[in-house]
Amino acid sequence: MTALLRERPAWYVLGPLIGLVVIGLLATINQRIGALGGYSNVVERATGRSGSLGWKAWFLFGVLGGGLLFRVLAGSSTVADGYGWLTRSFDDPVAAGVLVLAGAAIGFGAKYAGGCTSGNGLGGTSFGSAASFVATGTFMAVAVGASFLLRAIT
């Protein structure tokens, strides 16, 4: 089992599986995939604005739980170099702080954009949403620009 978990399945396996999930959600409950909706649902439940957890919260728990289960079953870290440049350049507390701030910025941006990268990139574009195409293009352009910037300064 450990040897199986050390290698990520190929893109041509995972891509169609994700596509089937997107199509399945559309066909069964007419909803689009997205992790931000799950986080929002958990926050709303915790603050009393919602009476129960919806399917997106359980989807988020499944994503997080699946990642944790993978890590536990793998037996050791499957990330060879941590977070790359970040963990090579900074101590653990600094790297953790940067990751928390980056996560907060991503969460704010995703909420402002009306959905996260999975919601807009997978679900919204599958529905043909013009706003999701623009948001996904913006995500990609910023990621490419940030990659070039990091390469230039390191």
N, C-alpha and C positions, 0 to 999 in steps of 0.2 A: 504494500500500500504506500509506504514512504517513497519508494522509487517512482511510483505513478504520480505522486503529488509534487515532485521536484520539477517536472516539466509542464509548462502551460500548454493546453491544447492549441492547435493551430487556429489561425484567424478564420479559415474556411470551415472550421467546426463551430467555433463560438459565434461567429457572425450570423449564420442561419438560425442558431438556437435563440439568439436575442431577437431576431426577426420573427420567429415563431411566437415568442412571448408577446411582442408588440401586436401581432395579428390576432393572437388569442384574446388579449385584453379588449381589442376593438370589437372582435366578433362576439364575445360573451357579455361584456358589461359596457361597451361603448365608451371606454375611458382610455386615456393615454398614459404611458408609463412615465415615472418620474420619482426620484427619491426626495426631492424638496417637499412635495406634497405630504409625504410620510412624516418628515421632520415637523412641518407645520401642524399636522394633525396631532402629533405627540405633544407639542407645545400648547396647542389649544386645549387638549385634554388635561394637561398638567395645571393649566391656569383656570380651569373650570369653564372655558368658553365652549367646550364640546362635551357632550355626555358620554361618548364612547369613542373607541379607536376605529377608524375606517380601514379599508383594505390597504391604502397606501402606507399607513403606519406599520402594518404587518409585513408589507413588502420591504420597508426599510429595516425592520427587525430581521427579516430573512437575509437581506444583503449583509448586514453587520454580523449576524450569527453564522452565516455561511463562511464569511472571511475568517472569523474566529475559529470555527470548526476546521477549516483548511489549515490554519496555522498550527492548531493543536495536533491534528493528525499527521502533519508533515514532520513533526518531531524537532525540527530546528528551523532557524530562519531561512526562508526561501528568497530573501532579498539580499543579494550578494554585497551591495555597497550602501546599505541604508537608503538615505535620500540623496545619494550622490554628492554633489558639491556642498550642499547644505550641511550634511553630517561630517564631511571631511574638513570643513572650514570652521565649524563652531562646536562648542561644548554642548552636551545634551540639554541643559536648561535653556540655552539660547536657541538651539534648534527647535525645541518644543515650543518656545514662545513664538518663534517665527511661524511655525506650523499652525498654532492656534490663531494668530492674527490673520494669516492667509486664509484659514478656514472661515473666519468671521467675515472677511472681505468677500469671499466667494459666496457665502450664504446671503449677504446683503445684496450683492450683484444679481444673484439668481432670483431672489425675491423681487427685486426691482425689474428684472427682465421678464417676470411672469412665468418663470420656470427654470429648472437647472439644465445642465447640458444634456442629461438623459431625457428629460421631459421635452425640451425643444428639439434636440438633435434626432432623437429616435421617434418620439411620439408625435410632436408637432409637425415635423416635416413629412411624416407618414400620412398625416391628415391633410397635407397640402397647405398648411398655414403659412402665409407670407411672413408674418411676424416671426415665426419660428425659423424660417430660412434666413432672415436677417440676423436674428440672435445667434444662430449656429455659425453663420459666416463671421460674425463679430468674435465669437469665442475662438474660432480657428485663427483668425487674423491676429488677435492678441496673443494667443499661444505661440504662433510662429514668431511674432515680434519679440516676445519675451525670451524665446529660445536663442534668437540671434543676439539679443542684448546680454544675456548670461554668458554666451560664448565669447562675446567681445570683452567682458569685464573679468573673465576668469582665465 
